[in-house]
Amino acid sequence: MNQWEIGTYTFPGIGGHPAVIVSHPLRAERKETVEVLLCTTLRAGHTPGAHEVVLNGADGLDWSTLCRCDLIYSIPRHDLTALRGKVSLARQREIIRKIIASHGWV
């Protein structure tokens, strides 16, 4: 398991969705708990918010998907399944910017 990989996680009260691993690489490789971002399908007519990044086939997903950068979830690594792909470098940078901005760390 590596930073920026996209797996599937069943978020409590939300259900199974793509999840982007944002933990430090050493945590992602070795620790039992990792940090992820929730991703959901981009619905027609929805404009991505200031805290969202659109992922797609270039990232290993089957359709346009919103990565929500305003909430970081801590989950057991063994609950993350079905690795789907990896976030492209350009979108990694965008996600980092949006995490910082949405948490007021600017």
BELHU-V974330 format. One record per residue. RES is the residue in three letters. SS is DSSP state (h for helix, s for strand, l for the rest). Layout:
# BELHU-V974330
res: <RES RES>
ss: <SS SS>
This chain:
# BELHU-V974330
res: <MET ASN GLN TRP GLU ILE GLY THR TYR THR PHE PRO GLY ILE GLY GLY HIS PRO ALA VAL ILE VAL SER HIS PRO LEU ARG ALA GLU ARG LYS GLU THR VAL GLU VAL LEU LEU CYS THR THR LEU ARG ALA GLY HIS THR PRO GLY ALA HIS GLU VAL VAL LEU ASN GLY ALA ASP GLY LEU ASP TRP SER THR LEU CYS ARG CYS ASP LEU ILE TYR SER ILE PRO ARG HIS ASP LEU THR ALA LEU ARG GLY LYS VAL SER LEU ALA ARG GLN ARG GLU ILE ILE ARG LYS ILE ILE ALA SER HIS GLY TRP VAL>
ss: <l l l l s s s s s s s l l l s s s s s s s l l l h h h h h h l l s s s s s s s s s l l l l l l l l l l s s s s l h h h l l l l l s s s s s s s s s s s s h h h l s s s s s s l l h h h h h h h h h h h h h h l l l l>
